[in-house]
Amino acid sequence: MRKWISRLVALLLLIMVAATVIPMVRADLWWVRMFDFPRMQIAAALAVLIVLYAVLAGWRGIVVTLLSLAALGVQLLALWPYQPFAGKMVESAAQCAKEDRLRVLMVNVQRSNEDAQQVMELARDKQPDIFLVLETNERWDRDLAPLGDLFPHKMQAIPKSATYYGMHVYATHPIEDGEFLYPFGVQTPLFVGNIAHPARTVEFLGIHPRPPQRGQPSTMRDAAVLTAARIARESGRVSIAAGDYNATPWEDTTRRALRIGGFLDPRQGRGPLVSFDAKSAWMKWPLDQIVFQPGLGLVEF
């Protein structure tokens, strides 16, 4: 019995090793990129299984153990910057006058959700200057209409069909030169606009590309994220980018967008701060990002 359990654990370890190696392949195939998401879960599984296998197999399983340790090292290296004990990319500002602050709140409501009241209560409680609402439609546009008393400025992109994502941008300050772009002919909006805050005008980018999934490679997702980064780099204004990237912060595309756009990621050194799936107890990953360029400080996150 012990022998069979040992073999089963070895098989599971090799599966975890394969799940670690697959995303190293530079391909936009959906099933390759999907392995970028569960790095925390894979690392946890490797740690538990390695200990169990060492007890069961001892030195007889040294090859599998070494491969598994190497895979665990790869996962931990990718995850390290997003742990609370890692170095912070952005230190919290010691002080900032209230009138100079700009608060950003982002919510992905999910199309099947009908609880607009909860979303409005969240907005009224947090009192953001910019409120980005993702995955909206005509019904959400109607249901969120009462927010007009809190946010006098609004722009929205209503999807043409139920299969596409909508986006609403609410602001307490005027939105200047705002527009929704559809790069590369996709039907997923990318918002670009200037928020005329009294302290300084800030460029805001709202991002929500479609995720890699069966029949849908990561090409358009990556292109949308990198396009936003390029726009921020060339804008001449200090920029904030926020949205559901449908990509984790440790993915190559997300890290490349940071470099291209000159963005700072406040998540680094503060923890992974998982955001999806909110209903799952263990399959969670940080898909929602808020990053900004130097010239802005961080009061709270």
N, C-alpha and C positions, 0 to 999 in steps of 0.2 A: 504493500500500500504506500509506504513512504517513497518507494522508487517511482511509482506512478505520479504521486503528488509532485515530486521533484521534477519530473519530466514536464508536467503541466505548467509549473512555475517557469521552467526554462523556456517553454514555448511562449508564454505570456511576455517574458522578458525580451525575447527576440522580436516579438510583435512591437513592443515599445521601442526597441532599437530601430526597427524599420520605420516607425512613425516619426522618429527623430531625424533619420537620414532623408526621408522623402522630401520635406520642404527645403532641403538644401539644393534641390534641383531647380535651376532657373527656368521655370516653365509657368505659363499662365493657365494650365489645365486646372479646372475647378477642384478636382480631387487631390491634386498636389497642394494647392494653396490652402485647402481646408485644414491641413495638418499644422498650419501656422497658428491656428486658434487655440487648441487645447494644450499649450505648453505647460501650464501650471498643473493640469491634471496628469499629463504624461510624466512630469517630474515627480509628482507625489506617488504615482503608481510604481515608477522605477525604484524610488527610495524604499518603499515597503517590500516590493518583490525581491530586491537585492538582499535585504536582511533575511527574508524568509528562505531564499535560495541558498544563502551561505550556511544557514542552520541545517538545511536538508541535504545539500550536496557537498559542502566542505570544499576541499581542494580539487575534488573530481570535476567540479564545475567551473574551474578557474577561467576558461576561455569565455564562457557565457558571462561570467561575473565581470571580467575586464571590459568586454564589449558594453555591458550594461552601465558600468561606472563611467565609461567614456561618453555614452549617450546622456547620462545624468549630468555630466559636466557641461556638455553642449547646451542642455536645457537651462541649467542654472546660470550659465554665462549670458544667455539671451535674456533671462528674467531678472538678473541682478540689478540693473539700473532702476527697476521699478519696484524695488523693495524699500520699506521705510527706513532701513539702516544704511542704504546706499547714499552717495553724495547727491545733494540737490542740484539740479540744473538751474533752478530759480529759487533764491532765498526770499523769504517773506519780507516785505517792506516794513521798516521800523515804524513808520507813521505815514499817513496820507490824509490830507484834509478831506472832509466828507464831500465837499463840492467838486473835488477833483477825481472822485472815484467813478468807475464805470463797472457795473455788475452785469455779467452775462449769465443767462440761464437757458439751457437747452433741454428739450423734451422730445423723445420719440414716442408718439401716442399709440402707434400701431393701428392699422386701419380697422381691425376687428373691434377695437376698444370703443365704447360709446360713452364713457364716463368723462364728459367734458367738464362737469362741475369740479371734479378732483383736480384737473389741469388748471382751471381758473383759480381754485383755492391756493394751489401751489404758487402761481404767479403773484397773487395778492399777498401771500405770506413772504415770499422772497424779495418782492419789489425790484426786479431787475431793470436795468436801463435798456438791455437788449434781450428779447425773449424769442428764441428760435424754436419753432414747433415743426416737427418732421412727420412725414407719412400722413399728411392731411388730405382731405377731399372737400367736396362741396358741403357735405353735412357738417364737417368740422368747422368750415368757414362760417356757417350759420350759428353753430353752437357756441363758438368762441367770440361771437359778436359783442357780448357784454364787456369784453376786455378793452373796448374802445375808450372807456372812461379812464382806464389806467395807462393805456398806450395810445396817444393821439396820432401816431404815425405807424402805418402798416403797409406791407407789400406781401402779395401772395402769388403762388403759382399753383393753379388747380389742375390736377392731372386730367388728361383727355379720356382715360379709361381707368377702370378699377385695378388694372395690373400695374399702373405706374405710381410713383411716389409724388406727393404734393409737398409744399413747403410754405410756411407762413413766417414772416419776420415782423415782429412788433418792436417798437422803440419809443422811448419817452422823449427822445430828441429827434430833430428832423433827419430824414434819410435823403441824402443827396446823391444824384447820379446812380440810383439803384436800378439794377436790372437782373433778370434771371437768364443765365446763359445755358445753352444745351450743347456742350462741346462734343464734337465728333458725331453729331446727329442723334445722340441718345435722348430719351424722353425724361431723363432725370435731371432736375434743375440744379444749377450751381448759382447761388446768389452772390453778387458783388455790389457793394454800395458803401457810401461814406456816411458815418454817423456824426452829426454836427454837435458833439459834446462841447459845452462851454469852455472846458479846459483846453481841448484840442480836438480837431477832427480826426477820426480814426476810421480806417478802412475795415469793413467787416465782410467776411466770406462765410457763407453757409453751404455746407457740403453734405451730400447724402447719396453716394453712388450705390448702385445695386451690388449685392454680395456675390462672390463666386459660388455657384451652385450648379446642379446637373444641367448640362447644356448651355452653361453661361460661364465662360472663363473669366479670369480676373482682369482682362485687358482694359475694359472700359472703367472699371473701378480704379485701377492704378492710374489711368490717364486722367480721370477727373481729379484725383487727389494731387497729382503732380501739376496739373494745369492750374489749380488754385494756388499752389506754391509759387509757380512762375508768375502769376498775376500779382501776388503779394510782393515778390522780389522787384518787380518792375513798376510798381504803383507810385513810388515816391512818397508814400505815407506810411505811418506805422500801422501795421495790420494785425487783426485778430482773425483766426480761422477756427470755426467750430462746426461740429456736426457728427453724425454717425458715419464714420469712415467705412464701416463694415470691414475694418482691418484693425488688428491689434497694434499697439505702439511699438512692439518689438519686431514687426515685420519690416522687410527691406524697403517696401514702398513708403511706409510711414516715416521711417528714419531718413530716407532720401528726400522726402518732402520737407522735413525739418531743415536739412542742409540747404536745399534749393531756396526755400523761402526765408531762411535765416531765422526760423522760429525757435522759441524756447518752449520746452514741455514741462509744465509744473508738476506733472505726474511723477517724473523721475525723482526718486528719493523720498516720495510720499506714499508709495504703495501702489499696487496695480489698479485699485479702485474699480472693480468690475462693475459693468452696467448692463450686460445682457447675458443670459436671459433672466429677467427679474423674477420669473416664476420658478426657476430651477434652483434646487438646493446645492448642486455641485457643478453642473456644466455652465459655468459663467466665464466671461472674458470681457476685457475692457475695449469695447468697440467705439465708444463715444469720446471724442477728443476736443479739447479747447487749448489752443496754442497761440502764442503771440510773439511779436518781434521785440527786440530791445528798444527801449524808449518808453515802455510801459513797465510798471512794477506789479507785484502780486501782494495783495493784502490778505486774502483768504481764498481757499480752494476746496 
